[in-house]
Amino acid sequence: MPLVSLDGLEAVRIRKENPDASWGNRNSENRIEPLAKPAFEVPFLLKPKEKIFTIGSCFARHVEGVLLNHGFQIPMRKLFKTPEFEGLDVEIVNNFGTPSIYNELAWAFGEAEFDEDASFVEVGKDKYIDVHMVNSIKPAPIELVRARRRGVAKATRALADCRVLIMTLGLVELWWDELSQSYLNTAPMPSTLKQSPERFSLHVLNFHECYKYLSGALDIAFKHGPKDLQVILTVSPVPMMTTHRPVDVITANCYSKSVLRTAAEQAVVTYKRVSYFPSYETITISDRRLAWMDDLVHVNKSMIEFNVERMVNAYTGSSARDAEKMDEADTLQYEPAEALMLVESARAARQIGDGEFFETHGQWSAQSPAFAIEHARFLGENGDLDGGIDLIRNDPSNAAQLLLGQLELARGNYEEAIAAIRPLCERRVKGPQHWHVWLEAAAGMRDVDAVLAVEKHWLLFTHGGSGSILFHVGRALRRLGAFELAAERLVVARSEYGVGNALVAIECAMALIDLDRPGEALAAIKGVHGQTEPQSEKLAHLRKSLGLTLSEQT
């Protein structure tokens, strides 16, 4: 049965009357480049300051932020004002797959029973996890885990008092729990998977499975929500960060989003009170330099704001809709097509050290920032640091400023390196590379206080990953001879990583040896196995020398 069936003459009439039936072209102003502005239907209007229920992937959290700025009430955000959720990131309530969205609604409204015995897993002494919450939440005592589950259910039931539900769909590559016979929200923790390898398996949903859970979630929402409930459905543009399938993540993500987009379209056709907002199309069709952060996964904050502002303006009937723009689009430098094609060749030439290529095509650096970055990298890698810096000095892009900092660091100009890098850190640009440059520059200045200042900012501006930060700061402090400070951080990093990271364990042991604490050093590498041959050799040497030291002391 077709999704839509139209009489032939009616189909022709619609095409002729639809101003958005074609793509337009580059010879006149269009709604595609550099910012895509796909049209969408607005079947109802939002009421000022009304409560809006949100559920779904991480993009739902972005939507919440913009809605809050417009004065709307977001019941899910009230959850984080309770003691059980204090200090936790709002992204812990993300629901990535349609099964997870269905589960939360079903459990909250009593349409299915939450299996506590299967869902709460002990991973340490009085340390438990809820396998249906995101795996980044640290294990906690069982009563706290129970309280958080009750809190999520209570917050979800707030849908009953909301006239509007915004639902964002994330991915279809999901983990199945054989014990509870249900899908998880994210991958099980490695320790849990190792403990029960036959309990979990990876599933890639097809359309019918994906839509079954989506329609089930919508049925619950319409059953328990207000009689006039309206649903805005969207597909998150945020791609899968990684895939467990033996294919390129680009291909896996394309399949995932295609299935979700198809399921969303089926829901719009099936349910009269479901409308679709094209956030996925807006961002994925727009110029990638505007849309994505440098990690190529997270959407630029200004792009998110532009996208959601379009939705809010449309659904509030705002006159601002006619003036929608994104400032970055006005400053986006045009890249000639020939130059963009040459960028890939420049990258390949750089990797094999082909200087002749850059002598032949180097003039493109003046016309193409993307080409100039590859050219500057080539010069830097081949010792011409000054030449590389000159090519990108005036390029304000994140990639150019990161490279500028790296080149200044290599040249020993530590203050200049920090000047280039620090704005990236303070803007919370994704990725650790700029933080490493700042840290190495501070260490290069032989300034312990400067290193500690980097640590303070890094921990403040970066969500999660404190173990990694403490490890790198500890290594820098150890190089500066601040052994006590180094050991404090490396011991904590070793505790967070457990026995799974040999590099961290070795560095921790070395710091403890610096302080003449051989017993603690030996304990730091207990049960640790090298991931490489040099690491295995280092561990064997440390165990032997520490064993001899301890035997001599006794």
N, C-alpha and C positions, 0 to 999 in steps of 0.2 A: 504494500500500500504506500503510495507516495506521501511525502511529508505535506505537500501542498498541491492542490489540483485547481487550475484556473481554466475557465472557458477561453478559447483561443483569442476571440476579439477583445475580451476583457483583459487578457494578458497584454495585448498590444496597447490598449488604452492606458493601462497602468504605466507601461514603459514610457509612453509619450508624455504623460503628466508628471512623472517622477523626476524632479530636478537633479536627483542624485543617482540616476540610473546608469551613468557612465563615469569614467575616472577623471575626465578633464585632460589637460596636457600642460607641458612646461612652457608653452608659448604665451600663456596667460596665468593669472593668479589661480591657484588650484587648492583643493583641500587635502592634498597628499604630502607635499614637500614644503618646508622641511618638517612641519608638524602635521600629522594626520588628524583630521577632524571628521570622522565618519558621522553621518546623521543617525539619529535614533528617535524612536517614538516616546512621547511623554504622556501616558494615559491618565495621570493624576498629578496633583501638586502636593508638595510637602507643606506642612503647617509650621509656622515659626515656633521654634523651641520645643517641638514635640519630641517624644521618645522614639528612637529608632533602634531596632534590634539588629545586630550584626553577627554573622557567623561565617566561618570559612577560613581560607588560607591567610598567609601573612599580609596579603593585599588588603584584607578586611581591616587590619589594624591601621594601615595608611588611610583608608577611607574614614575610619573613626576620628583620626586626628584632625582632618579637615572639617568634618562635621561638627566636632567640638568647638572649633574656632568660629563656626557660624552660629553657635548658640544652641545647637541641638543637644538633647540628652541621650547619652549612650549607656544603657544599663550595664553592659559587660565591663565598662571601665570602673564602675563602682566596686566591683569585686576587689580591685587593688587597693581599696581603702580599708579593707578588713585585715585584722592581725595575721591571718593565715597566709595572705598574699603580699604582705608588706615587703618591699624591696625586690620583688620579682618582676621580671620584664613582662610587658603586656603580651608579648608574642607566645607566652606559654599556653594561651588559650587558642592558638591556631588549630584549625582542623583542615587537613590538607586533602583528604579524599572524600568523595560523597558518602562512603560508608561511615566515616568518622562523624560527619555532619548528621547523618541519620542516627547514629548511636547516641550522640549527646541529646538530641531532641527526644528520642525514644526513652532514654533513661530518665530524663528530667520530667516527662509527662506521664510516666508509668506505662508506656506502651511496650516496654521491655524491661527486664530485671537486670540490674547491674550485678555482675558476679564478682563480689569482693575477693573470694578465695582465689579465683583465677587471676584477678587483675592486680592485686597487691602482692608483690614479690619481694622477699627478704634478700638483700644483697650484702648484708653485714650485720653485726650485732645491733639489734634495734634500729636498723636502717632499712627502709622500704622504699620501693618505687611503685608508681601507678603506671602500668604498661600502656594505658590509653591516653596518657598525657605526654607532652613532648619529652624526648629523652635527655634534654639539657637540664632538667630540674634535678638538683642534687638529692640523693636519698635522704629520707627524714624519718623520725619516729612514726610508728603506725598511726597514732592518734592525729598527728598533723596531716598525714597522707589522707586519712578519712575525712578530716575537716575540710581539706582542699577539695575533695571530691564532692562533699555536700555543698560547698560554696559554689562550685561550677554548676551543679544541678539547680541551685536556687537562682543563680544569675540567668541561667537558660530559661527558667520558667517566667522570667520577666517578659518574654515574647508575648505572653497572654495579654499584656497591657500596652502593646506597641501596635500601631496601625501600619507601620512600615517595617519590612524585613529586607535587609540587604545581604545577599549570600554570594560569596566568591568561591569559585572552584579552582583547585590547585593542581592535582596530579592524579594519575591512575596506577602508578607503580607502588604497590602497597604490601605490607607484611600481614600474613594470615597467622592467627593464633589457633592452633589445633585444640588446645585445652578449652578455651572459652568459645570456640567455633565462631570467631568474629575477627574483623580486621582491626589492626592497630592504627594509631594516628601517625606514628613515626616508627623508624626501625627500632627493634629492641636493643637495649644496651649490650655491648660486646660481651660483658661478663654473663648477662642473662642468656644470651644466645649460646655461649660456650657451655653454660651450665645445663641447658636443655636444648640441644641441637635439633632434636626431632620435633620439638614443639612448634617451631616457627618456620615459615616458608614464604618466599617472595612470589606475589601474584601480580600480573599485569592485566588489569581489567579490560574487557571488551565493552562495546557500547551498551549491550543489554544489561550487563552487570552494573555498569556505572549508572545507567538511567534508572535501574530498579531501586537503587538506594536514594537517588536524587528525588524520584517521584514519591518514594516512601517518606522522605524528610518533608517534602512539600505537603503531603497529605496530613502529616502530624501537625504542621504549622497551621494549616487551614482549619483543622479540627479544634485545636486548642487556642488559636489566636483569635483576635476580634473578628466579627462577621465581615467587616470591611477591610480586612488585611490585604495589603498590596505587597508584592515581592519584586524587588529589583535584583535580577540575576546577572552575574558577570563572571567572566573567566579571568583569573589572575594572569597578568603578563609575566610575572616572575617565573623563570624557567626552573626546571629541576637542576639542582646544583651538581649532582652526580647521578649516575645510573648504575644499577647492579647487573644490568644485562650486558652481553658481549657485543654491544654496538656503540657507536658514537653517541654521546649524550645529546648532541644536536638532533640526531634522528629519533632517539627515544623521546625527547621532549616534544618534537613535532607530532609524533603519534599521540602522546599524552594530551596535549592541548587540542588536537583535532577531535579526539573522542569527547572531551569535555565540552568543546564548542558545539558539537553535534547534539550532545545530551541537553545542553542549554536551549538550543533551537527547538528540540522536541518538546521541552517543557513550556516554552513560550507559545507554541502552537496548541498544546494540550490544555493549558490552564489559562483561563481568561484574565486572571489577576496577576499574572507573571509577565514582566517586561524585561527586556535585555538592554544592558548598557555596555557599549563596545570599548571597555577599558583595554582589553587584550589587543584589539585592532589598533587603537589609538597609539599605543606605545610600540608595538612590534613593527608597525609600518613606518613610523616616524624615523627621522635620521638617527642612527644608532649613537652618534656623538652627543645628541641631546638626551636620548632616552636612558642610556645605561651608565652606571658607575664603571670604574676601571676594572672591576672584577667580572664584568660582562654578565652578571647575574642579578644584581640589585638595581632597581630603577632609581634614577636621580630624583632627589627630593622635589626639585622644582617641577620635574615632569609629572610626578605624582600629584602635586598641588594643581597643576594645569589641568590634568585629566579629571580629578575629582571636582574641581571648581566647575568644569563644564557640566558635570552631572548635577551638582547642587544648583547652579544657575538655571539650568533647564527645568528642574523639578520644583523650583521656587518661582518660576516665571520672572526671573531677574532680568532687567534691561542690560545688565553687564554682559550678558551672553553675546551681544553684538561686538563687544570689544575684547573678546578673549584672545590673549596672546601670551607668549613666554619670552621674557627678555633675552634669554640666551640665544633664541632663534635669530634675533636681529644682528647678533655679533658673530654668528657662525660663518666662518670663512669658506668661500666657495672653493671646492677642490676640483680641478679639471679631471675629466674622466681618464685621460691619458696618464696623469700623475697617479691617480688611484690604482690603475692597473700596474704601474711601475713599482708601487710600494711593495707588492708581494715579491717582485723580482729583486728589489733592494734588500728585503729581509733575507732572501736566499743568498744573495751576493755577500751580505754581511757575515752570514754563518760560515761561509767557506773562505772568507778573507779576500774577496775579489775586489781589489782596489781599482782595477781598470774600469769596472762597471761604474763606480762613483765618479771617476774622472770623466767618463763619457756623459753621464746623466746628472752630474752634480748640480747643474743649473736649475733643476726642478725644486731644489730646496728653497729657492726664493719664492716659488709659487704654491708649494704644497707643504703645509705643516706636517702632514703624515710622513711624507718622503723625508723632510728635514730631520725628523726624529730618528729614522733609520740611518740616515747619513751621519748624524751626530753620534749615534751608538757605534757605528763603524769606526769613526775617528777616535772615539774614546777607547775602544777596545784595541786600537792599534797605536796608542800612545799620544795622539794629538788631542789632548784634553782641551787646550785653549780653542782649537778649531771647532770641536764639538760644542763647547759652550757658546761660542759666537753664533752658531746656527740656530740655537733654540732660546737664547737669552730672553727674547721678547715674546715668546709664545706662552700665554697664560694657562694653557690647558694643563690638567693634572698630570698627564703622561710626560709632558715637556718639563714641568717643574720637578717631578720626581727624578727624571734623568739629569736635570741641571744639578740637583742636590747630590746625586751620585757622582757626577763628574767633579764637582767642587770638593767633595769628600776625598776622591782619589787624588786630587791635586794638593790636598792638605789644607785647603781653605775651609776650616771647620765652621767659622762664623757665617761665611757665605752659604755653606751647605745647610746650616740650620735655618738661615733666612729664607731659603727656597722651600724647605721641607715643612717647617713649622705650620704655615697656613693650611697645608693639606691635612696635617694631624688635627688641627683645631676645627677644621670643617668636617671631621670624622669621615674622611674619604675611606672607602673600604679597602682592606688589605693591610698587611704588616710592613711592606717594603719601606714606606716613608718613615715609619717609627724606627726601623733598624738604622736608617741613615742618621736620624737625629741622635739615636743612642751611640752609634759609632763615632759621630762627630763630637759628642760630649766626652766620650772616653778618649778620643784623640787629643782633646784639650787637657787631659790628665786632671779632670776636675770631678771629684767624687760628688760634690753637691749638684753639679750639672747633670750627672747621671741619675741621681735620685730625683731631680726635677722631671726628667724624662719619664721615669717610672710613675711618678705621681700623675702626670697628665695622661700617660698611656692607660693606666688603670681606670682613670676617670672617664676617658672618652671612648673606651673600647668595651663593648658588652661581651662578657665571657672571656675564656682563654687566659685567666690570670696565671695559670701554671706556666704557660708559654712565656708570658711577659716576665715573670719572676726568674725563669731560667735564663733568658737573654740578659736581663739586668744583672743577675748574679754572676754570669760569665764576665761581663764588662767590669764589674767591681773586683772580681778576682784578678783580672789583668792589671788593675790599678793597685793591687796589694791591700785592698780593703777586705781582708779575709773574713772577719767576723760578719760584716754586712753581707758579703757574698754567701757565706754558709747559711745564714738565716733564710735567705730567699731560695737557695737551691734545695734545702731540706723540705721546704713547703712544696716546691715544684716537684720534687721526687715523690712526695706523698700524694699529690694530685694525679701524677701520671701512673703511679703504681709500678709494677715490674715490667710494664710493656714497652718502656722507652729506655734503651740502653744508654743513649747519649746523655740523657738527663741524669741517670743513675751514676754514670762515670764522673760527670762534672761535679755532682754532689759529693761523691767519695773523695775526689781530689781536693775540694774545698775543706772537707773535714780533716784531710791529711795535712793541709796547710796549717790547721789549728792544733795539730798533734792530738787528734782524737781518732786513733786507728780502729777502736772497737765500733764506733758509730759509722766509720767509713766502710768497714766490712759489712755491717748490717745494711748499708745503703745499696750494696750490689748483690745482696742475698736473693737468690731466685731469678736474677736478671740474666737474660740470654742476649748475646749480640745479634744485631740484625745484619751486620756485615762482618767479613773476616777480620778487618782491623779492630772492630769493636770487641769481637770474641777474644782476640789476642790481648787486647788491653785489659779486659776483665780478668783473664787468666793471670796476667802479670800482677794486677792489683791484689787479687786473692792470695797469690803466693807471697808477695812482699808483705802484705798486711798480716798474713798468718805468721810469718817469721817474726815480724815486729811484736806481735802480741805474745808469742811464745818466749821471746827474749825478755819481755816485761814481766812475765810470770815466773 
